[in-house]
Amino acid sequence: MGDRLRRFAPFLIVAGVLLVTPAHAQLFGGDDTARKQIAEQSKRIDALSQQLARIEDSLKGLSASNPALELSQQLERLRQELTQLRGQMEVLGNEVQSASKRQRDMYLDLDTRMKRLEQPSASAAAPPVAGAAKPAPTTAAPQAGDAEARAYDAAQEQRRIGNYPAAIAAFQNFVTQYPKSPLAHRAMYWIGDSQYNLRDFKTAITSQNRLIVAWPESASVPDALLNIASCQIELGDSAAARKTLDGLVTRYPASDAAEKARRRLATLK
């Protein structure tokens, strides 16, 4: 209320000036009556100024003893704190988003390196029999390989941008279309991983177990076991998760997944 009245002070002064203006115009005419009117208006302005000062002093005392005003001040402080918290939440949200992007990029880089290691190279092909005629060059096999790689990369791109339902469908199509591909077991792993990201934990466990049964010697098995343990933890089955992690460490002690499993076992209750 004090702030509201203080905002009226300029209008009071302007009102006084407006009252003075006609008399001021007559002053230039040398009218004694005008001089008297100016003096009276000046006294009135002084009186109004003194009255305004008394009102402001009264409002200051009222503010100190008014609980409603104190409550209003507390609400204003709370609004300021809420604004600060919102800013902090926005900063944290950006940090989480950046961390998630780094994790996706890391998985993509790991998958790309594994793909290079697992694809058969030309140097590993069987040497030609001496004296045998060279086979006529064909383009069918390279085209199939190119199509296979494009299908896998397209599915990987859907996973990378976080479109997990589309990634699952694309990887499932890949496994169906290229069951003998050296990338088939990785596609199966990413199916389970994407299902985990969609919090479909039971289905993710089924997918990873399918990988372990179909490709028991693949490099994806340790990662599949780690993903299964993560699903079991999310489902609240700590005993099953501990058993899975212990088996992972025992069977694949030198793997990166085993190192992560050891850290999780240390914190798993």
Short mmCIF file of the C-alpha atoms (twelve columns), coordinates in Angstrom:
data_MODEL
# 
_entry.id   MODEL 
# 
loop_
_atom_site.group_PDB 
_atom_site.id 
_atom_site.type_symbol 
_atom_site.label_atom_id 
_atom_site.label_alt_id 
_atom_site.label_comp_id 
_atom_site.label_asym_id 
_atom_site.label_seq_id 
_atom_site.Cartn_x 
_atom_site.Cartn_y 
_atom_site.Cartn_z 
_atom_site.pdbx_PDB_model_num 
ATOM 1   C CA . MET A 1   0.000  0.000   0.000   1 
ATOM 2   C CA . GLY A 2   2.901  2.355   0.827   1 
ATOM 3   C CA . ASP A 3   4.409  1.779   -2.616  1 
ATOM 4   C CA . ARG A 4   1.034  2.509   -4.209  1 
ATOM 5   C CA . LEU A 5   0.652  5.856   -2.423  1 
ATOM 6   C CA . ARG A 6   4.226  6.808   -3.108  1 
ATOM 7   C CA . ARG A 7   3.482  6.326   -6.788  1 
ATOM 8   C CA . PHE A 8   0.737  8.953   -6.429  1 
ATOM 9   C CA . ALA A 9   3.191  11.577  -5.156  1 
ATOM 10  C CA . PRO A 10  4.165  12.799  -8.651  1 
ATOM 11  C CA . PHE A 11  0.498  13.287  -9.504  1 
ATOM 12  C CA . LEU A 12  0.008  15.426  -6.406  1 
ATOM 13  C CA . ILE A 13  2.920  17.598  -7.393  1 
ATOM 14  C CA . VAL A 14  1.583  17.884  -10.951 1 
ATOM 15  C CA . ALA A 15  -1.803 18.875  -9.564  1 
ATOM 16  C CA . GLY A 16  -0.156 21.634  -7.574  1 
ATOM 17  C CA . VAL A 17  1.661  22.848  -10.652 1 
ATOM 18  C CA . LEU A 18  -1.558 22.903  -12.647 1 
ATOM 19  C CA . LEU A 19  -3.178 24.996  -9.952  1 
ATOM 20  C CA . VAL A 20  -0.285 27.401  -10.080 1 
ATOM 21  C CA . THR A 21  -0.269 27.716  -13.875 1 
ATOM 22  C CA . PRO A 22  -3.180 30.203  -14.294 1 
ATOM 23  C CA . ALA A 23  -1.805 32.402  -11.574 1 
ATOM 24  C CA . HIS A 24  1.638  32.190  -13.121 1 
ATOM 25  C CA . ALA A 25  0.225  33.442  -16.383 1 
ATOM 26  C CA . GLN A 26  -1.346 36.411  -14.630 1 
ATOM 27  C CA . LEU A 27  1.928  37.186  -12.885 1 
ATOM 28  C CA . PHE A 28  3.423  38.416  -16.119 1 
ATOM 29  C CA . GLY A 29  0.594  40.924  -16.269 1 
ATOM 30  C CA . GLY A 30  1.709  42.492  -12.972 1 
ATOM 31  C CA . ASP A 31  -1.558 41.680  -11.129 1 
ATOM 32  C CA . ASP A 32  -1.187 41.839  -7.340  1 
ATOM 33  C CA . THR A 33  -4.085 39.446  -6.951  1 
ATOM 34  C CA . ALA A 34  -2.184 36.886  -9.023  1 
ATOM 35  C CA . ARG A 35  0.787  37.216  -6.697  1 
ATOM 36  C CA . LYS A 36  -1.431 36.532  -3.727  1 
ATOM 37  C CA . GLN A 37  -2.926 33.509  -5.456  1 
ATOM 38  C CA . ILE A 38  0.561  32.156  -6.198  1 
ATOM 39  C CA . ALA A 39  1.533  32.537  -2.573  1 
ATOM 40  C CA . GLU A 40  -1.608 30.714  -1.444  1 
ATOM 41  C CA . GLN A 41  -1.043 27.903  -3.924  1 
ATOM 42  C CA . SER A 42  2.532  27.573  -2.726  1 
ATOM 43  C CA . LYS A 43  1.297  27.217  0.824   1 
ATOM 44  C CA . ARG A 44  -1.176 24.557  -0.286  1 
ATOM 45  C CA . ILE A 45  1.574  22.626  -2.068  1 
ATOM 46  C CA . ASP A 46  3.736  22.771  1.053   1 
ATOM 47  C CA . ALA A 47  0.820  21.555  3.142   1 
ATOM 48  C CA . LEU A 48  0.141  18.676  0.750   1 
ATOM 49  C CA . SER A 49  3.800  17.688  0.786   1 
ATOM 50  C CA . GLN A 50  3.806  17.628  4.575   1 
ATOM 51  C CA . GLN A 51  0.614  15.574  4.596   1 
ATOM 52  C CA . LEU A 52  2.133  13.067  2.150   1 
ATOM 53  C CA . ALA A 53  5.219  12.756  4.345   1 
ATOM 54  C CA . ARG A 54  3.028  12.042  7.385   1 
ATOM 55  C CA . ILE A 55  1.113  9.369   5.436   1 
ATOM 56  C CA . GLU A 56  4.350  7.669   4.348   1 
ATOM 57  C CA . ASP A 57  5.577  7.643   7.957   1 
ATOM 58  C CA . SER A 58  2.298  6.084   9.056   1 
ATOM 59  C CA . LEU A 59  2.565  3.414   6.346   1 
ATOM 60  C CA . LYS A 60  6.084  2.514   7.450   1 
ATOM 61  C CA . GLY A 61  4.821  1.857   10.949  1 
ATOM 62  C CA . LEU A 62  1.886  -0.110  9.554   1 
ATOM 63  C CA . SER A 63  4.231  -2.313  7.479   1 
ATOM 64  C CA . ALA A 64  6.207  -3.235  10.570  1 
ATOM 65  C CA . SER A 65  3.104  -4.357  12.470  1 
ATOM 66  C CA . ASN A 66  0.956  -5.773  9.621   1 
ATOM 67  C CA . PRO A 67  1.095  -9.619  9.418   1 
ATOM 68  C CA . ALA A 68  -0.549 -9.581  5.991   1 
ATOM 69  C CA . LEU A 69  2.251  -7.418  4.635   1 
ATOM 70  C CA . GLU A 70  4.847  -9.728  6.180   1 
ATOM 71  C CA . LEU A 71  3.139  -12.704 4.521   1 
ATOM 72  C CA . SER A 72  3.216  -10.881 1.189   1 
ATOM 73  C CA . GLN A 73  6.942  -10.308 1.569   1 
ATOM 74  C CA . GLN A 74  7.496  -13.994 2.366   1 
ATOM 75  C CA . LEU A 75  5.551  -15.009 -0.737  1 
ATOM 76  C CA . GLU A 76  7.690  -12.704 -2.833  1 
ATOM 77  C CA . ARG A 77  10.856 -14.307 -1.439  1 
ATOM 78  C CA . LEU A 78  9.437  -17.741 -2.192  1 
ATOM 79  C CA . ARG A 79  8.731  -16.679 -5.772  1 
ATOM 80  C CA . GLN A 80  12.336 -15.575 -6.154  1 
ATOM 81  C CA . GLU A 81  13.621 -18.874 -4.745  1 
ATOM 82  C CA . LEU A 82  11.305 -20.813 -7.075  1 
ATOM 83  C CA . THR A 83  12.684 -18.879 -10.035 1 
ATOM 84  C CA . GLN A 84  16.228 -19.785 -8.973  1 
ATOM 85  C CA . LEU A 85  15.282 -23.458 -8.576  1 
ATOM 86  C CA . ARG A 86  13.741 -23.505 -12.044 1 
ATOM 87  C CA . GLY A 87  16.974 -22.134 -13.448 1 
ATOM 88  C CA . GLN A 88  18.985 -24.807 -11.651 1 
ATOM 89  C CA . MET A 89  16.621 -27.523 -12.932 1 
ATOM 90  C CA . GLU A 90  17.070 -26.260 -16.466 1 
ATOM 91  C CA . VAL A 91  20.851 -26.453 -16.093 1 
ATOM 92  C CA . LEU A 92  20.606 -29.997 -14.710 1 
ATOM 93  C CA . GLY A 93  18.264 -31.003 -17.523 1 
ATOM 94  C CA . ASN A 94  20.773 -29.810 -20.102 1 
ATOM 95  C CA . GLU A 95  23.552 -31.741 -18.346 1 
ATOM 96  C CA . VAL A 96  21.473 -34.947 -18.308 1 
ATOM 97  C CA . GLN A 97  20.641 -34.520 -21.994 1 
ATOM 98  C CA . SER A 98  24.315 -34.026 -22.826 1 
ATOM 99  C CA . ALA A 99  25.297 -37.108 -20.797 1 
ATOM 100 C CA . SER A 100 22.655 -39.187 -22.562 1 
ATOM 101 C CA . LYS A 101 23.944 -38.043 -25.959 1 
ATOM 102 C CA . ARG A 102 27.517 -38.912 -24.974 1 
ATOM 103 C CA . GLN A 103 26.383 -42.369 -23.892 1 
ATOM 104 C CA . ARG A 104 24.566 -42.984 -27.202 1 
ATOM 105 C CA . ASP A 105 27.609 -41.790 -29.133 1 
ATOM 106 C CA . MET A 106 29.822 -44.107 -27.085 1 
ATOM 107 C CA . TYR A 107 27.612 -47.104 -27.843 1 
ATOM 108 C CA . LEU A 108 27.548 -46.180 -31.516 1 
ATOM 109 C CA . ASP A 109 31.337 -45.915 -31.630 1 
ATOM 110 C CA . LEU A 110 31.710 -49.267 -29.844 1 
ATOM 111 C CA . ASP A 111 29.251 -50.913 -32.193 1 
ATOM 112 C CA . THR A 112 31.047 -49.513 -35.240 1 
ATOM 113 C CA . ARG A 113 34.392 -50.859 -34.036 1 
ATOM 114 C CA . MET A 114 32.932 -54.275 -33.322 1 
ATOM 115 C CA . LYS A 115 31.345 -54.310 -36.758 1 
ATOM 116 C CA . ARG A 116 34.745 -53.695 -38.353 1 
ATOM 117 C CA . LEU A 117 36.323 -56.499 -36.322 1 
ATOM 118 C CA . GLU A 118 33.578 -59.021 -37.005 1 
ATOM 119 C CA . GLN A 119 33.108 -58.508 -40.744 1 
ATOM 120 C CA . PRO A 120 35.184 -61.033 -42.740 1 
ATOM 121 C CA . SER A 121 38.015 -59.366 -44.590 1 
ATOM 122 C CA . ALA A 122 39.259 -60.183 -48.058 1 
ATOM 123 C CA . SER A 123 42.603 -61.319 -46.613 1 
ATOM 124 C CA . ALA A 124 40.857 -64.041 -44.628 1 
ATOM 125 C CA . ALA A 125 39.350 -65.639 -47.702 1 
ATOM 126 C CA . ALA A 126 40.641 -69.074 -48.773 1 
ATOM 127 C CA . PRO A 127 43.568 -68.889 -51.234 1 
ATOM 128 C CA . PRO A 128 42.720 -69.889 -54.793 1 
ATOM 129 C CA . VAL A 129 43.753 -73.339 -56.006 1 
ATOM 130 C CA . ALA A 130 46.837 -73.223 -58.213 1 
ATOM 131 C CA . GLY A 131 46.007 -73.439 -61.889 1 
ATOM 132 C CA . ALA A 132 42.312 -72.973 -61.323 1 
ATOM 133 C CA . ALA A 133 40.533 -70.504 -63.480 1 
ATOM 134 C CA . LYS A 134 39.697 -67.231 -61.818 1 
ATOM 135 C CA . PRO A 135 35.988 -66.841 -61.202 1 
ATOM 136 C CA . ALA A 136 34.238 -64.219 -63.206 1 
ATOM 137 C CA . PRO A 137 33.722 -61.043 -61.197 1 
ATOM 138 C CA . THR A 138 30.206 -60.601 -59.963 1 
ATOM 139 C CA . THR A 139 28.455 -57.720 -58.281 1 
ATOM 140 C CA . ALA A 140 25.757 -59.743 -56.511 1 
ATOM 141 C CA . ALA A 141 27.715 -60.399 -53.296 1 
ATOM 142 C CA . PRO A 142 28.952 -56.809 -52.820 1 
ATOM 143 C CA . GLN A 143 25.459 -55.526 -53.440 1 
ATOM 144 C CA . ALA A 144 24.082 -57.886 -50.791 1 
ATOM 145 C CA . GLY A 145 26.777 -56.714 -48.378 1 
ATOM 146 C CA . ASP A 146 26.007 -53.089 -49.088 1 
ATOM 147 C CA . ALA A 147 22.293 -53.639 -48.562 1 
ATOM 148 C CA . GLU A 148 23.016 -55.479 -45.336 1 
ATOM 149 C CA . ALA A 149 25.207 -52.668 -44.037 1 
ATOM 150 C CA . ARG A 150 22.659 -50.034 -45.023 1 
ATOM 151 C CA . ALA A 151 19.867 -51.913 -43.234 1 
ATOM 152 C CA . TYR A 152 21.955 -52.223 -40.087 1 
ATOM 153 C CA . ASP A 153 23.063 -48.586 -40.143 1 
ATOM 154 C CA . ALA A 154 19.471 -47.418 -40.692 1 
ATOM 155 C CA . ALA A 155 18.344 -49.357 -37.626 1 
ATOM 156 C CA . GLN A 156 21.286 -48.005 -35.657 1 
ATOM 157 C CA . GLU A 157 20.372 -44.452 -36.614 1 
ATOM 158 C CA . GLN A 158 16.859 -44.903 -35.218 1 
ATOM 159 C CA . ARG A 159 18.349 -46.108 -31.953 1 
ATOM 160 C CA . ARG A 160 20.872 -43.284 -31.870 1 
ATOM 161 C CA . ILE A 161 18.166 -40.595 -32.069 1 
ATOM 162 C CA . GLY A 162 16.135 -42.340 -29.381 1 
ATOM 163 C CA . ASN A 163 13.367 -43.718 -31.615 1 
ATOM 164 C CA . TYR A 164 13.468 -47.101 -29.891 1 
ATOM 165 C CA . PRO A 165 10.234 -48.601 -31.288 1 
ATOM 166 C CA . ALA A 166 11.444 -47.957 -34.843 1 
ATOM 167 C CA . ALA A 167 14.910 -49.285 -33.948 1 
ATOM 168 C CA . ILE A 168 13.433 -52.513 -32.555 1 
ATOM 169 C CA . ALA A 169 11.369 -53.079 -35.686 1 
ATOM 170 C CA . ALA A 170 14.348 -52.350 -37.963 1 
ATOM 171 C CA . PHE A 171 16.728 -54.649 -36.053 1 
ATOM 172 C CA . GLN A 172 14.118 -57.419 -35.984 1 
ATOM 173 C CA . ASN A 173 13.732 -57.127 -39.757 1 
ATOM 174 C CA . PHE A 174 17.515 -57.254 -40.080 1 
ATOM 175 C CA . VAL A 175 17.792 -60.471 -38.044 1 
ATOM 176 C CA . THR A 176 14.983 -62.033 -40.074 1 
ATOM 177 C CA . GLN A 177 16.435 -60.984 -43.419 1 
ATOM 178 C CA . TYR A 178 20.116 -61.627 -42.593 1 
ATOM 179 C CA . PRO A 179 20.177 -64.417 -39.975 1 
ATOM 180 C CA . LYS A 180 23.709 -65.481 -41.012 1 
ATOM 181 C CA . SER A 181 25.129 -61.986 -40.993 1 
ATOM 182 C CA . PRO A 182 28.134 -61.346 -38.727 1 
ATOM 183 C CA . LEU A 183 26.118 -58.407 -37.418 1 
ATOM 184 C CA . ALA A 184 23.015 -60.451 -36.549 1 
ATOM 185 C CA . HIS A 185 24.031 -60.993 -32.913 1 
ATOM 186 C CA . ARG A 186 24.688 -57.266 -32.473 1 
ATOM 187 C CA . ALA A 187 21.288 -56.480 -33.959 1 
ATOM 188 C CA . MET A 188 19.758 -58.893 -31.454 1 
ATOM 189 C CA . TYR A 189 21.598 -57.191 -28.609 1 
ATOM 190 C CA . TRP A 190 20.333 -53.761 -29.644 1 
ATOM 191 C CA . ILE A 191 16.784 -55.118 -29.766 1 
ATOM 192 C CA . GLY A 192 17.058 -56.026 -26.080 1 
ATOM 193 C CA . ASP A 193 18.845 -52.786 -25.230 1 
ATOM 194 C CA . SER A 194 16.132 -50.719 -26.937 1 
ATOM 195 C CA . GLN A 195 13.439 -52.641 -25.090 1 
ATOM 196 C CA . TYR A 196 15.288 -51.866 -21.860 1 
ATOM 197 C CA . ASN A 197 15.247 -48.170 -22.728 1 
ATOM 198 C CA . LEU A 198 11.486 -48.439 -23.241 1 
ATOM 199 C CA . ARG A 199 11.325 -50.030 -19.752 1 
ATOM 200 C CA . ASP A 200 9.950  -53.256 -21.226 1 
ATOM 201 C CA . PHE A 201 12.276 -55.215 -18.967 1 
ATOM 202 C CA . LYS A 202 10.752 -58.690 -19.240 1 
ATOM 203 C CA . THR A 203 10.747 -58.565 -23.041 1 
ATOM 204 C CA . ALA A 204 14.327 -57.270 -22.999 1 
ATOM 205 C CA . ILE A 205 15.414 -60.268 -20.895 1 
ATOM 206 C CA . THR A 206 13.742 -62.609 -23.386 1 
ATOM 207 C CA . SER A 207 15.561 -60.955 -26.303 1 
ATOM 208 C CA . GLN A 208 18.956 -61.123 -24.626 1 
ATOM 209 C CA . ASN A 209 18.435 -64.781 -23.700 1 
ATOM 210 C CA . ARG A 210 17.584 -65.444 -27.328 1 
ATOM 211 C CA . LEU A 211 20.926 -63.906 -28.290 1 
ATOM 212 C CA . ILE A 212 22.814 -66.067 -25.771 1 
ATOM 213 C CA . VAL A 213 21.167 -69.239 -27.075 1 
ATOM 214 C CA . ALA A 214 21.526 -68.432 -30.778 1 
ATOM 215 C CA . TRP A 215 25.075 -66.977 -30.628 1 
ATOM 216 C CA . PRO A 216 26.698 -68.457 -27.491 1 
ATOM 217 C CA . GLU A 217 30.236 -67.706 -28.671 1 
ATOM 218 C CA . SER A 218 29.641 -64.133 -29.803 1 
ATOM 219 C CA . ALA A 219 31.288 -61.097 -28.240 1 
ATOM 220 C CA . SER A 220 27.834 -59.747 -27.425 1 
ATOM 221 C CA . VAL A 221 27.082 -62.348 -24.741 1 
ATOM 222 C CA . PRO A 222 28.792 -60.449 -21.861 1 
ATOM 223 C CA . ASP A 223 26.898 -57.281 -22.812 1 
ATOM 224 C CA . ALA A 224 23.666 -59.267 -23.020 1 
ATOM 225 C CA . LEU A 225 24.212 -60.675 -19.521 1 
ATOM 226 C CA . LEU A 226 24.900 -57.202 -18.158 1 
ATOM 227 C CA . ASN A 227 21.712 -55.928 -19.775 1 
ATOM 228 C CA . ILE A 228 19.750 -58.818 -18.270 1 
ATOM 229 C CA . ALA A 229 21.095 -57.940 -14.809 1 
ATOM 230 C CA . SER A 230 20.078 -54.316 -15.326 1 
ATOM 231 C CA . CYS A 231 16.555 -55.448 -16.189 1 
ATOM 232 C CA . GLN A 232 16.422 -57.668 -13.109 1 
ATOM 233 C CA . ILE A 233 17.506 -54.752 -10.921 1 
ATOM 234 C CA . GLU A 234 14.770 -52.561 -12.403 1 
ATOM 235 C CA . LEU A 235 12.251 -55.335 -11.731 1 
ATOM 236 C CA . GLY A 236 13.355 -55.427 -8.094  1 
ATOM 237 C CA . ASP A 237 14.856 -58.921 -8.292  1 
ATOM 238 C CA . SER A 238 18.220 -58.222 -6.667  1 
ATOM 239 C CA . ALA A 239 18.945 -61.895 -6.004  1 
ATOM 240 C CA . ALA A 240 18.577 -62.810 -9.688  1 
ATOM 241 C CA . ALA A 241 20.636 -59.768 -10.707 1 
ATOM 242 C CA . ARG A 242 23.450 -60.759 -8.356  1 
ATOM 243 C CA . LYS A 243 23.438 -64.291 -9.751  1 
ATOM 244 C CA . THR A 244 23.585 -62.997 -13.321 1 
ATOM 245 C CA . LEU A 245 26.432 -60.593 -12.506 1 
ATOM 246 C CA . ASP A 246 28.396 -63.299 -10.689 1 
ATOM 247 C CA . GLY A 247 28.043 -65.599 -13.696 1 
ATOM 248 C CA . LEU A 248 29.183 -62.821 -16.020 1 
ATOM 249 C CA . VAL A 249 32.325 -62.152 -13.970 1 
ATOM 250 C CA . THR A 250 33.092 -65.880 -13.745 1 
ATOM 251 C CA . ARG A 251 32.637 -66.660 -17.444 1 
ATOM 252 C CA . TYR A 252 34.085 -63.460 -18.937 1 
ATOM 253 C CA . PRO A 253 36.447 -62.000 -16.308 1 
ATOM 254 C CA . ALA A 254 38.489 -59.931 -18.782 1 
ATOM 255 C CA . SER A 255 35.549 -58.282 -20.545 1 
ATOM 256 C CA . ASP A 256 34.491 -54.659 -20.148 1 
ATOM 257 C CA . ALA A 257 31.058 -55.914 -19.105 1 
ATOM 258 C CA . ALA A 258 32.655 -57.904 -16.269 1 
ATOM 259 C CA . GLU A 259 34.352 -54.767 -14.954 1 
ATOM 260 C CA . LYS A 260 30.985 -52.991 -14.886 1 
ATOM 261 C CA . ALA A 261 29.457 -56.058 -13.240 1 
ATOM 262 C CA . ARG A 262 32.037 -55.913 -10.431 1 
ATOM 263 C CA . ARG A 263 31.177 -52.273 -9.752  1 
ATOM 264 C CA . ARG A 264 27.459 -53.063 -9.650  1 
ATOM 265 C CA . LEU A 265 28.009 -56.030 -7.332  1 
ATOM 266 C CA . ALA A 266 29.840 -53.723 -4.923  1 
ATOM 267 C CA . THR A 267 26.781 -51.478 -4.663  1 
ATOM 268 C CA . LEU A 268 24.026 -54.064 -5.056  1 
ATOM 269 C CA . LYS A 269 22.115 -54.717 -1.851  1 
# 
